[in-house]
Amino acid sequence: MKNVFVVFVGCFVLGMNAQATFETKVVIDSIPVANTANETFALYLPSDYRSDILSPILFVFSPSGNGRKGVEAFRDAAETYNYILVCSNNARNGPYERNFGIAERLFTHIFSNFNIKEKRIYLAGFSGGSRLVSAIASLTDQIEGVIACGAGFSQIPYHKPSIQKYAYAGVCGDRDMNYREMIDVKSYLNKLKFVNTLFTFEGNHRWPPSEQIVQAFDWLEMESVKKGNLQKSKAEIRKSYLRNYDFTKTIDSETQPLLAYEHYERLLASYKRFFMLDSIANKMQVIQESNSYSEQLNTRKKLFERERDLDKVFIGRFNRDYEKPEKVNMKWWRKEFQKLDKLKEDKFGQREKMLSRFRYRFYAIIYTKLQSGVSEPSPAQKSFCKELYGLIYPKIAD
C-alpha cells in the first residue's frame, strides 16, 4: 500500500498535461487501465465537465466489481457538483492487498489522463467496497472525504481512521444487516473527535437512494468549505442548506424522533457558521426532551442487545451443526424461528427492522460458508443450509 501514497503525491503533476477526451453525461463502460492485461473501469463525466480545468473526482468501489452500477448510484450528485465519477470493474470483495494493487493502478491511470483538483479527491464504496475505501483513505491520508455505504471498517487495526484528516460520511439503511455496526462506527469516530456523520434511510443492504447521496455530497462540500479547501458563494451555501432543511421538515419528529434529530443536528453543525440557526437548536432540544425520543432510543438500545444475542446463539449453533449436518435437530431451529415471529412489535416498528437485519445477516453468513471455497460442501451440508434458507425467508426459499 505504500506505493499508493507515492501515486497520490505525484498525481497533480501527472495530470496537468492530460488530454483524455470522452463523451459527457453518459456512463462509459470498460475503459482499459493503462499497463494492465485486463483491468477496466466505468467513467461518468458531468454535463459541465471541461478537460482543460481541474475537476473534483469520486472513485467508487463496488463489492461485486460492477463499475456501471457503482457509477450510476452517484450520477445525480455528480451533476449537482460537477464531479468526475470512476468505478473499477476489477476491485471486489476479496483480499485487501489484491484490491490495493488494483486501486493503485487505477489511480495512476486517472491521474495521468485527467486534470484533478488537489484536495478534492473523494472515495465511496458499498458493503465490502466501503471497508476498502476507508482503508485506502486511512493508509494514504491524501483523501478529502469518504462516503461509506452499508459497512464500516476492515478488521485490520491500521485500516481504521485515527488521526487522519478526511471527512467520513456513513450512509446506511435502518434494515441493513450492518446498521448496528454503523452506529458503533459513529460512536467510535465521535470519541476520536474525527469529522463524521451518519445518514440513515429507510431500507436494507443496498446502494443508498440518490437523495441521500446528494445530501452526503452536500455535507462533504460544506466540510471542505470549513477547512478552506473550497470556496462557495453565500447563495450556493443557502441553496445547499435549504435542500437539506426542506428534506428534514418532511420527517415526523413524533414518529421518527431519532431520524429527525440526526438531520437537525447535521444542519446545525454544517451551516451555523453561515446563518442564524437558533430555531434549529430549539427544535433539537424539543425533540431530545420528548418522550418519543427517549422511548425510541431506549427501544433501539434493547433491540441492539437482542440482536447481538441472536447472532451469538444462531451463528454459534449453525457453525456447530454445519460440521455435523447428519445430527442436526431441525425441530430446535423451527422452534427458535417461531419465537422470533412472536416477538412483540414496538410502536416505532423497530422490532421488524431488527429482525430484517438479523435474517439478512444470518442468510449472508450461510451463503458465505457455502461459497468460501475452502472445501466443497457435502450433500448433507447443502441440504441443511437449504432448510435454513426456508426458515429465514419462507416465501422465497425455492
Secondary structure, 3 states (H helix, E strand, C coil): CHHHHHHHHHHHHHHCCCCCCCCCCCEEEEEECCCCCCCEEEEECCCCCCCCCCEEEEEEECCCCCHHHHHHCCHHHHHHHCCEEEEECCCCCCCHHHHHHHHHHHHHHHHHHCCEEEEEEEEEEECHHHHHHHHHHHHHCCCCEEEEECCCCCCCHHHCCCCCCCEEEEEEECCCCCHHHHHHHHHHHHHHCCCEEEEEECCCCCCCCHHHHHHHHHHHHHHHHHHCCCCCCHHHHHHHHHHHHHHHHCCCCCCCHHHHHHHHHHHHHHHCCCCCCHHHHHHHHHHHCCHHHHHHHHHHHHHHHHHHHHHHHHHHHHHHHHHCHHHCCHHHHHHHHHHHHCCCCCCCCHHHHHHHHHHHHHHHHHHHHHHCCCCCCCHHHHHHHHHHHHHHCHHHCC
